[in-house]
Amino acid sequence: MNRPHSNLPIPPRTLLMLLASAIVLAAFMLPDDEDYYYKVNTQLEVFGETYRELSRSYVDRLDPEEMITAAIDGMLEELDPYTEYLRKDAASEIELLSSGSYGGIGVSVGMRDSMVTITDVMDSYSAQREGIRIGDRIMEINGVRMLNGPIERLREQTRGLPNTTVPITIQRDGVDTLLHFVLTREAIRVRSVSYSGMVADSVGYVRLTRFSTNAGDEMRAAILDLQRRGMERGLILDLRDNPGGVLEAAVDVVAKFVPSGSVIVSTRGRDTAESEEYRSTEEPIAQGLPVVIMVDGYSASAAEIVAGAMQDLDVGVVMGLPSFGKGLVQSTRLLPDDNMLKMTTARYYTPSGRCIQKIDYTNERAGRKLDTNHRLFRTRGGRPVFDHGGVQPDTLVQLPDTAAIIVRLVESNLFFRFASQFASGMRALPQRFAVSDSLLQAFVQFSTQELNESETPDPLIDDVNQLRDAARRARRSTQVIEQIEKLRSVAKADQKSEMERHREEVRRWLRDEITARFSSQHDRTAKAIPDDRQIAAAIGLLRSGGKVYRRLLAVR
């Protein structure tokens, strides 16, 4: 959970001057806890003297920036994983997610087969209009060679003032020559609501993928639009895979559903300045509307504030899988040279008073057993809820386990690579496109060969290899070794038959990956909804006439 950072104007100084300033600051704090701050003062002196001696006398010349970064990283390793020292580039990413806008060309990128590759194209921006596709590899941008990264270099070239141009050279599978584009930087708005629409008679659906500062405004617009379109039976608020964001944005979202003045979340920290109570300050636009809040193991932080508050205030039913369990609040502090410290400063608590933080990092570091006794709390209506385990759904809806072969095909980028090759020579997909048996078979042959040649073997085959090596070390008989080798051959051949056994699942993944090359983000989300078992369960709950919904909100 991030709070917007405080712009503390610390002028650049040498390290020793910074240390001296810190020591003076510690001296001023002595009356609060004389022994503690005496130790702080002493250890800062030890650190400064150690660094000075290394800088002056170590056998090789040291890089000051690398040394200090390593020292800070080592210090922070003793704390929770959310307290981080962020160098300039990473700090700018935090700014981006908090502010909700930046100047760019409208693409997401990742490393695929060690090459900088387009992994998504944002709707209605320059890259999409000019014909950039998912799967395109960036060879050069702004005259800078880019193929093998690093991705940080790409950000330097793509981001900048709106209405400036960016020349880019693309390599596309199936096209013999390089493709050249001139894209225009635009003000890219980082949307928190990635999709909204009607998914059944009188049932609306909103997918929130992050919590940037404009999340509340986007949520208001989505609700008003769905109300105009006849949303009466209820709303599905999808927070699955939402990692969180700005705390105040979560408060703004909940405020659309709860009475003005309601406590939504409170924070408590060691510093009293970090302890605060957040209430709704607006009249709700969806009060009384049945709401199903969908969460999973990747719903964290601000997403859990929303789910936990709406559960505690009995204004919605939480459905899906237990959430991640991040109940810690981070604040950011600007450091010299535009670096940043993201630091855990408080825990947050839902309206019933529970903290949903799952892991006690203090006990974990000390080697003490974690407290697994969950304390009982009550919602506004008297329903039992518990702390220290994430947000537990009011109704669990499991998803079918993904077949091991599907996981391996995804991790090996084989769906991605085959779809890029298949789509390369096409300007558009035919209407009512479907993955034919012949296309499916072509993919099976392609992926079987790639998996056999892969440097990362099937985990099962890897286990068999380890068993064979263990048998050899133990000098087991030739017969035992031969039987293990036969098992290895059977396991290797089974990869192809495993794809045949899960052919319909393979077909769906392949269809979705191919259509992604020719459809917008909005259309891809809409097409995925009918196949989503959890969304189907939420629709069924809201269309049940309200009996099941009311029973779930009743005191048990």
Beta strands, then each sheet from edge to edge (+ up, - down):
strand 1: 84-86
strand 2: 101-104
strand 3: 107-112
strand 4: 115-121
strand 5: 137-141
strand 6: 144-145
strand 7: 165-171
strand 8: 179-184
strand 9: 186-189
strand 10: 193-200
strand 11: 203-208
strand 12: 234-238
strand 13: 263-268
strand 14: 276-279
strand 15: 291-295
strand 16: 317-320
strand 17: 328-334
strand 18: 340-349
strand 19: 376-378
strand 20: 384-386
strand 21: 395-396
sheet 1: 1+ 18- 13+ 14-
sheet 2: 1+ 18- 17+
sheet 3: 2+ 9-
sheet 4: 3+ 4-
sheet 5: 6+ 5- 7+ 8-
sheet 6: 10+ 11- 12- 15- 16- 21-
sheet 7: 19+ 20-
end
